[in-house]
Structure formats: structure tokens, C-alpha cells
């Protein structure tokens, strides 16, 4: 998946993808190497989702403070 496509994914899609990875990690037949790759992918997705939440919080605070000034 291209980096631009990853950035365009919605928060909900990122969470769903992270859930799928978690399910894959629960598979006892998954090799250690594949498990580590999936784990790293999951961590990256969760970091992107966390960044989206932080940006949304900042936007909310900005809108709240802008509304109070009017």
C-alpha cells in the first residue's frame, strides 16, 4: 500500500486493520518472522490513528477557543 493511501485511510479503517492484525497475531501457526512483521505493521497503524486523534483534539480546541472569542 502506498504511503499516500495509508494517510488517506479513515480512523475507523485504521482501527479495523489493527484488529485484523491482532487476530492474525493470535494464530499459533504464524511464524516468528511473520509475527514480528505484523506486530510492526500494527504498531505503525496505531501510531497513525493516535496522531489522527491528537490532530482532531487540537482542531476541537481551536474551534472551541475561536467560538468563545466571538
Secondary structure, DSSP 8 states (H G I E B T S, - for coil): --HHHHHHS-HHHHHHHHHHHHHHHT-TTS-HHHHHHHHHHHHHHHHHHHHHHHHHHHHHHHHHHHHHH-
